[in-house]
Amino acid sequence: MTTKYVFLTGGVVSSVGKGVTAAAIGRLLKERGFSVSVQKLDPYINVDPGTMSPYQHGEVYVLADGAETDLDLGHYERFIDISLNRVCNVTTGQVYAEVIAKERRGDYLGGTIQVIPHITNEIKRRISLVSKTTDAEIVLVEIGGTVGDIESLPFLEALRQMRTDVGRQNSIYIHVTWLPHIGATNELKTKPTQHSVRELRSIGISPDMIIARSDHPVDDSLREKIALFCDVELSAVVPMITTPILYEVPLLLDKAGVGEYLLERLGLTARSQPDWTDWERLVREVRRNKPTVRVALVGKYIELQDAYMSIREALLHSALSLGIEVIIDWVHSAELEKGRGWDVISAADGIIVPGGFGERGIEGKIQAARYARENKIPYLGLCLGMQLMVVELTRHVLGDEEANSTEFDRGTPHPVIDLMPDQRDIADMGGTMRLGLYPCVLQPRTIAKRAYQVQEIEERHRHRFEFNNAYRELLQSAGMRFSGISPDGRLIEIAELADHPFMLGTQFHPEFLSRPNRPHPLFMAFLEAAREQAGVSQPIEVETSTVNSP
């Protein structure tokens, strides 16, 4: 089958929901029997989000092959239930780096290097890699940003050329726009969408479908107006009303006929009828009144909650499966250091300390770990959260106040967390960590083994510093159990406390492998402990799929 392409652009404003829309459309196509992959084209000049502040760009989502990517790839993987690879996130930085490297090698034989054709050819080459490195029959390609952004122009030009390269019958353009609401007159305005489409058409791209996002109902007269002024079929003007339930978006798009329109437009016939049973159950469960469990997430970037997108979704997945509602209380670790926020911690049924970089707020995270240990509150430490759990135990059980990670104190006499030997001489910050999928052997009679119910697992990593093996025996004497170890026995992957209901830390990021209908085992185990802490100990009968380990 010839590869089909669905190109998604955004108009009017950024953060209009292209990523979720692309993920939901991918699910529509998968439900109809097609293999799907998704690619995000990011116009920023950074090589990848790995060195970007979470305040700037939200969560860095790590793929199985170690690529540090945009958080939208998390939406793609969770909605479609696929595993993407590094060719699925392309940035301006990557494109220009490749073209300049070729020019330096003389690959262009002395030619003048220009945006067209050299940059656009490189973009198209990278788009073609998706179908070549996967079994995808349909490739969805999303351009970050908004039409009219100067940095997006080379990508839009490449997409314009793609229609000629692959053929009109093999490509479709979807434009996602925003319909602003004027409160004074209580009406939605289509003019910004018209201007956005005009801008897109001036580049040479005429959208085949317009998905009009809105916080208010969109009547047929507005759809007709958009169809008329934007030269799009009425059936291809799809209103997408904001829903508080993220996983309802595929159902809404399917109800609007998006799946059938895309197949017809691409000359395809559905191989199977969509089965939305699990998704409908999921949405019903979100709406059902349920007993609540409070989880305090002690982080450094809580002002932008997208910095912890995958953790938030993993908690939701497990809570729905357990028949509870999880309320996340966002606690800034630096505030704990000032004595503020402890009322939230004391009211929590569970505490999560996520990953992060840099010294700011570290002592607050250590204090949160100490509170969880001393008060027997369920605790889940992710990456840095596991490392600080080790530091806390060394300081306050073994009495070594100078114990630390060399990430924060290079001169500490007791580096219980230290740089990996092969990382010591690396100066660049980007792409130099232990990244991607690594195996881990679980130890018998441990919390981790009971949660996973298997002997060996593979999880995604993103870190430079590791547990210092020189302190293994010492920490074991203080009650720490190393329940997950690399197959060669060299690296500690999971640590837990033997005399605690649930205090467990992982060197990896389990949140990246949680799926809506397949919650991650460790998040399930953590919320089960938090549910018991909250006094909601009886299992609640819910309609969800069987939970399997990822």
N, C-alpha and C positions, 0 to 999 in steps of 0.2 A: 504494500500500500504506500502511495506517495505521501510523504509527511505533510500534514495540514498545519497551518499556523493561525493562531488567534492573537492579534496584537491589541493591547490595552493601553490607552492614553488617558490622561486626566486633565480636566479643565476647571476653570473658575477659581478654585482654591486647592491648596495642598491638603493632605490628610483627608481626602474625600472618601477613602475606603476602597481604593483600587486593589490593594493587596488581598483583602477579604473577598472582594468581588472575583478576582482572578482565582483564588483558592476555591470559592464556591462553584464557579463555572467548571473548574477542573473536576470537581466532584460530580457535577451533572454529566459530564462526558464519560467519566469512569463508570458511573452507574449504568451507562448505556453500552458498556462492553468494550471501551477503547482504552488503550494504554496512554497515559498522559504524563507530561512533564511540564514544569513551569520555570521560566527564567526571568530574573529581575535585572533590568538595565538601570544602573544608578549613575546619574550625571556628575556626581561630585568627583573631585580630582584625587581624593584619597585612593590608595590601592585597594583597600578594603576597610570595613568599619573597625577592625581590630585595635587601632590606635586612637579611635575617636571616643570622646567622653560620652558616657551614657546620657548625660544631659543634652548632648547634641543630637544623638541618633537613637536613643533607646538601647534595647538589648542587642548584644552581639550574639547571633545565632550560629552555633557550630555544627557543621555537617559531619557525616561519618568519615569522610576523607580528610577532615581537619580544616576545611575552608572556614574562615571567619566571615560571616555573611550578614545581610540585612535581616531584620526581624520578620519581614514579610515571608521569608523562606520558612519560618516556623509555621505561619498560617498555611502555606502550601502543603507542608508535610502533614500537619495535623488534620486538615480537612480532607485531603485526598488519600492520606495514609500511604505515602510513598517515601522513598529515601532519595534525596537529591544529591548531586555532586558539585564540585567546585565550578564547573562551567555554567552553572545555573545562576550565578551572580557576577555580573560584569560591571566594571566601573570605568569612568573616563580615565582614571589613573592607570588601570591595567592596559587599556587600549593604547594610550599614548606611550606608555613604557615599552610596549611591544613594537610599535611602529618606529620609535626612536632607536631601539636596539637593532632593528633590521637596517635602518639607515646607517648606523655606525659600522655595521658589518659590511656595508656595500651591497646589500641585497637589492636595492633599487637602481643599481648601476648608474649612479650619479644623477638620477632624476630629481626634480624639485618635489619635495614632499608637501602635499596639500590635504586639507580636510576631505575634499572630494578629488580623487577617489580613495586615497590611502587610508584615512581614518574610517570612512564609511565601509570600505572593503573589510577592514579588520573587525568592525562591529558585526558585519554580516557573517564573516567567518566564524566568529564566536557564537552567533545564533545557530549556525549550522551544526556546531559541535554537540548541541543538546541531543539531536536525533542520532548522531553518530556514536555517542557514548552511552546512550540508553536505548531501551526498546520502545521509546515513545512514538506513537502514531500521530498524536496531536500535541503540538508544542504551544503553550501559552507564553507570550512575551509581554511583560509589563514594563513600561518606562516610568521611572520615578519622577517626581516633580510635576509641574503643570505646563501645559502648552503655553508658550510665550516666554518661558525661561530660556535665557540665551544659551546656557550650558546644555540644554536638551536638544538643540538644533541638529547636531550631527547624528544623534540617535533617531530622531524623527526622519531625517533624510534617508538614513539606512533603511528604516521601515518602509518608506515610500518606494525605495528601489526594490525591496523584497517582493512586492506584488508582481513586478515585471519578472523577477528572477524565478519565482516559484509558480507564478500563474494566478490569475484572479480566482479560479475555481478552487485554489488551495490556500486561500488567505482571506481573512476577515478582520476588519478594524472595529473595535468597540471603544467608544469615548464615554468615560465616566465623568459626569458633571454634578454641580450643586445648584439646587433651586433655592435661592435665599427667600426668606419670609419677611415681609414688611409688616411689622406689628400695627402701625397706625392705620393701615387700610385692610389688614388681615388678608393679605393675598401673597401668593407665590409669584416670583418674577422669573420669566424665561429668558430675558434679554441677555444676562451674563452667559447663559448657555449658547445663545445665538452668536455672540461675539467670540466665544471660545471655539465654536465650530468653524466660524469664518477664519479665525487665525490658523486653525488646523488645515483648512482647505487651501489657504494661501501658501502653505508649505507643499501642497500636492497630495494631501491625504483627505479623502472624503469618508467619514465614518459610515459603516454599514448598520451600526446599532448604537443607540444612545441610552445609557443607563443613568437616569436622573435621580440623584440622591436628594432626599428631603426629610425634614423633621415633621412634615405635615402631609395629609392626604393629597394626592395629585389626581384631579379629575380628568375626564376624557378630553375636555376642551383644551386643557393645557398640553396634553399629549398630541392632540391634533395640531396645535400651534407650533410645537417643537418639530413635528414631522414636516409641516409645511415650510417653515423658515430654514430648516436644516437639511431639507431634501433627503429625508429618511422615511422609509415605510412606517406607517402607523404601528404595525405589529412589532416593529423593531425599536419603538420608543418605550422603554421599560421603566416605570417608576419604582424606586427602591426606597421605601419608607424606613426610617431608622427603627431598629428593633433593639431592645435591651439584651436580647439573647443572640449572641454571635452565631451560634450553630443553627439558627433558624434561617439564615441567609440562603443556603442552598434550596431549602424548601420554598421560600418566597420566589426565588428566581425560577424554579421549576414550575411553580404554579403560574407564573407569568409567561410561560411558554418559551423560555430562553433556550432550553435544550433542543427542542424540536426545530426552532428557527436556525440555530447554529448548524445542526446536521443537514437540514435542507439547503442552507446556503453553501455548505462545504461539499455537497453531493454525497452525503453519507447516509446509511441506513442503520438504525439502532440494532445492535446484536442482542441486546437483552432489555427487558423492561426495568426501569428504576425500582429499587426496593428501598423505600425510605423508612421502613419499620423502626430500625434502631434510632434514626435521627428524630423521628416523631416522638418516640419514647423519651429520648433525651430532652427534647423541648418541653414535653409535658412534665417531666421530673423537675426541670428548672422552675416551672410555674407553681408546682405543688408546695403547699406550706409544709415545712420540715423543721425538726428541732435544730437549733443552731449550735455551732462550735466556733469559738473565737481563736484565731491564730495571729500572734504578733509576728510580723515580718520586720526584723531589725536590720535595716539597710542604710546605705550611704547616699542613695540616689532616689529617695522616695518621693521627692517633688515631681519626678517624672516616672509614673508607675510603669510605663512601657519598658523601663530598664529591667523590670522583673516579669516581663510578659509571660514567658514559658512557665515560671513558677506559679503565677496566678492561674494559668490555665490548667496546670497539672493538679493543683488543689481543687479546682472546680470539677475536673474529671473524676477524681477519687470521691469527692463529697457526694456527687450525684449517684455514684455506684453504691455508696454506703447509706444513702437515704437521709443525708443531713445537708444543712446549708452552712457553708463555711464563710465566716465573716473575717476578712483580713484587716487587721489594725496595723497601719503603717507607722513604724517607729523609727525616727532618725537616731542612729547610733551615737552621733555627736551630742545629741540632747541628753542621752542617758548619762554621759560623762559630766553634764552640768546638773544632774539630779532631777531632770525633767523627763516625763514619760513613763515613770515607774508605775503609775496607777494603771496604765494600759498593760504593762508587762504582768502585773500582779493579777489582772483580770483574765489573762489569756489561758486557754486550755492547752495551748501548744505554742512553741517558739521556733521560728525558722531564722537562721542566720545564713544569708546567701553569699555568693562569691563577690569579688570586688578587688580593686587594686589601690595601692596608696595607703598612707598612714592615717589619714583623717578618719576619725570615728572608730578606730580599731579597739581602743580601750573600752568603749561602750559595748561593742560586740562581745568582748571578753567578759564584761560584767553580766551581760544577758546570758551567756553560757553558764556562768557561775550560779546565777539565780535559778536556771533550769535544773542544774545538777543538785543544788542544795535543797530545792523545794520539790524535787521529783516531778517536774513539769516535762512532758514530752518535748524533745528537742531534735530538730533535724538540721544538721550543718552541711552546707553545700560548698565544696571546694575550700574557699577561705574559711567558711564556717566550721569545717572539719579541722582545719589547721589551728584555729583559735580555740577550739575545744581542747586540743592537745596542750596548747600554751596554758590555758586556764587550769587544767588538771595539774600540770607541772608546778605552777605557781602556788596554788592554794591547797593542794593535797600533799605534794612533796615538799612544799615550803621554799621553793626556789623562785623568789620574786624577780630575778634577773632573766629567767627563761623567756625566750622570745623567738620570733622568726627573723632571719637575717634580711628579709624584705623590709622590715621596719627598724631593725637595730643591727647593723652590720658588725658591731663590736660586742654583741651579747656573748657572755662566757658560756651560755648553755643554749645553743641554736637547735631547739627541738624540731624546728622547721628550717630547712636550708635549701640553697640553690642546688639543682642537679649538677653533678660534676661536668657534664658535657655542655652546660649552659654558662659556665663561669666567664668565658672569654668573649661572649657575644655582646656586641654593642647596640645593634639595631633592636628596636622594640617590636617591630611588626613580624608576625609569623614565626617567632622563635621559641614558642612554647611547646609543651606536649599537647598536641592538638588532635582531635578526632577519636576514632573508636579504638579502644584497647581492651584486651581480655582481662578477666578477673576471676580467680578461683575462690569460691565461698567456703568458709570453714563450718564444720558441723556444730550443731547445738548453739547457734547464734541467732540473733534477731534477723540479721540479713538473710541467712539461709532459710529461715521460716517464711520470710516475706517472698523471696524469689521462687522457692521450691525447685530449684535446679542446682547443679553443681558448679557450672561455669557460666558467666555472663559476659557481655560486651557493652561498654558504656562510653559516652563521649566526654573527652577531657578538654580543658583550656586553662593551663597554669604553667608556671615556671618552677615553683618551689614545691618541695616534697617533704614528707616525714623523714626525719633523720634517724636512720637505722641504729645509730649508736645509742639511742634512748629506748629501744624496744623493750628490753628487760625491765628497765626502770619504770616505764609507764605501765607495763603489765603488773608490776608489784603494787601499783596504785589503783588497780581495778580496771584498767583498760584492756579491751579485747580487740584483737585485730582480726576482723571477721571476713575481710576481703583482701586478697594478696595477689600480686601479679603471678602468672604461671611460673616464672623463674625464681619467685620468692624474694625478689629484690625490692619491690615497691609496695607500700601500704596503700590500699585503695579504699578500705572501709574500716573505721574504728568505732567501737561502741563501748558503753560502760556495762559491766556485768551486774552491778547492784542498782540498776535504775530501770524503771518501767519501759522507757524508750528514750535513750540518748545515743544518737547515732550520727556519724558524720561520714560523708563520702568525698574522696578526692576528685571524683568526676561530677558531671552535671546530669542527674537522672531526669530532670525536667524536660530535656530535649527529646526524650523517647516516649513521653506520655501522649496518649491519643484519646479523643472524646469517648469512644466506646471500648477503649483498652487502657485503663488507667495504669500508671506505673506502680509496681509492687511496693516500692519504698514509701511513696506518698500514701498509698493505701494503708500500709502498716502504721505510718505516722498518724494519720487521721483516725484510725481505729483507736490508737492510744489516746489521742486528744478527745475523742468521743467518750471514752471511758472516764477520762479526767473530768469532763463536763457533766458526767452523770447520765449520759445517754448511752447506756451500755447494751440495751437490747437491740439486736439487729432489726433494721427496718426493711420490710419487704418492698422492693422496688422493681420496676420493669426495665432492666438494663441487660446488656449482653454479658456473657461470661467473661470474667476478667482473666486475661492471660498475661504472662510476663512479656515485655516487648522484645 
